[in-house]
């Protein structure tokens, strides 16, 4: 998944917060399960292929605490009891522990969150020719191959690991390996077992950018033929023509993350009416948005992006004294809202991606971690080991401050989804992670 730190750093005035109570956890560790595969899994060299979720990205950045609590790290720790070997990650050093930088919760003012950027102890070694950060190199052998921003339609791009490409990938490559593709990088580790969690960025960028496509290719919806071709080729390489074992994850519904569910039409209308009443103005009855079909009033099925809450744009007058978003002649721009037609488009595409993932898992006799089903359950809220979890911003315990990536508790629960799938498929008895030992959003 992508980086969202830049646009979520201000006072978010439309979100009410409370602190969820915690209860004593009940850990349901693995029990012997009938082996459903012809051969058991070999955990002696486990590698993790994926994007920012695999890397431990959180709070709008990649930093040491998140790296140390990435879900593959938790899985690898449980594998040690069943023959698992050392699992190495490209950790930032203590002196550069804040990595790319991130955001933290500074205060709650009348229940409203105030965040700030963390900009000390960064692992930035300089700027690229495009004036974007380049991170301190880490070119030792690693098992966690998670690269923030990685997409399935980019895994075969030469030059992606150059200073003009993905800085998180460039960090992991020697200077003379800039033309190495991510698939080449990931399939050259002589592994015995793998986890594969790629594909959500192939829809996420489009969703979080309101369906607006950027020139850099990070906000397109990947073509389904391209997705299937790259997925099958990657898995073929990882399995060695079905000889090696692993687990592959489905893609979550990216339209159900707090980044797109927190700022509602009703909350925006309430804020606009409060401001209008304070100035002696008339009541505000509608918001107007820009869609590919033209301007129209917003509905409750349209999803506003989290940064719009703190943008200060709503109601701002233009040169013609027309308030932003409150009149059809000055509508909310498309990048701030994923309209209901685009929501349906994203959901359909993710369903198509997941059908391909399930088919590939079946054809290659792999375990399937159904992250899509899990996060849909989180969307509606439920009790996990005595703690309420949901997709609520800050208080839901699962999602970090960027509204897309997970908290340590969220990553621990995700690790358990993988562990359950591995045990069920291969007859292993990996213990579950005690997710209640890990925090949700860190309170001030």
C-alpha angles and dihedrals in degrees: 000000000000135000116261103169098112097063102039102061103099136082108289103213099180101061125086116205139196133172114251116226120241128218134197110287126240112208117207103196123193121286126199109287127194110259109247097182131076092237132025122243122264110220097181092110113021121180128186121216118193150089134273095321089057091046093052096247112175142160092021096304150059112252138155100264091052092047091052091051098044112136095244089056089055092047092049091052090057091047092062091078089058102045100289117155133213114311113207125197130189093248121182113240122256090253089055096032096136090064111182092000124253142198128266135190107261100180147336110235112193087337093309122121123242114190133190136194121253106219106160127093092025124171094223115135097180145304131296122234084266091057093249123133120272114204131223109278122253110184103157119115112287140182100198103075096173111144118189111235095021115149130188091238089058102048093098098042114123112218095030087116093052124100087263093056135051109340093204091055093041088056091062098050132078113245091253093055099065092123094054110117122225091245091053090047094049098045097050098073101092090234129178098200135017144189118212122200110161133128107062092097088057086073105017098073091052092049098046092046092056093251092301113136118223122211093242093069096239095114103048126110104243114241110254093231091052091046093051094044094051094042094052093045092049094048091045089056093045095049094043089231093321096314099111127059133229149138127257126199131220120232120259123235097266091196090065098062121109089250087073104025105047102070105060132186090244092053091049092049091049091051091048092049092048090053093045093049091050089057094044092252131144123274117276111234104174146021119218124215137187116240134172087258093051139267120329141152113280121248132201088260092066115092121218120206119246096242091060089074091065099033095095089220102115109103095002111146121238126209090284092051091249112146115239113253095000099084132045090236091061105031129173107272121250096248089066097055137043100210122216093260090054091046089057090046092053094047092050093049093048090051088053092049092049093049088056092047092051091048092050091048091052095045092050096041092241132153115256122218105199101211090158092062092044096052091045086057090049089052090066094041128239142175116270115190090333097314125105112237127182142141092268113134112258096342099058093078094219107074126059127225094281089065093230110062126059137259120236087265090050092050091049091053089047089053088055091054088056093044092051090051093048093049093047094050103038104028092242122148103220112166118238123248117255094239092184090070088070129075133242117214109343108245121219 
